[in-house]
Amino acid sequence: MSDAAFSVNAVPSENGVGTLELATRAARDGAADASVAAARFWANSSLMVSRLLYNTAYTLSYGVVFPVAYVARAIPNDNAAVQGVVEGAEAAARKVDDLLNRP
């Protein structure tokens, strides 16, 4: 807040001009302070959203993907279900290549 907002006329004015000037200056300084506070708020909220997204992605990767990958590695490869999944993935990849006209 600026120091000008705290200055008060030493001699009171009879017609109230000093009071109106003081109120106008206070409103102008208040608007400037509000603008600075709003800019600071947006910067802080942007940081908060960034941290929220980072923590969510981190939790998802280690809380979901890691255990699923661990369990998938524990399944033997010579299983009929695993062979079906592998062949299905290869067929899907070939179909995508055909749709995109890749050699």
Order of alpha helices (4+ residues) and beta strands (2+ residues): alpha-alpha-alpha
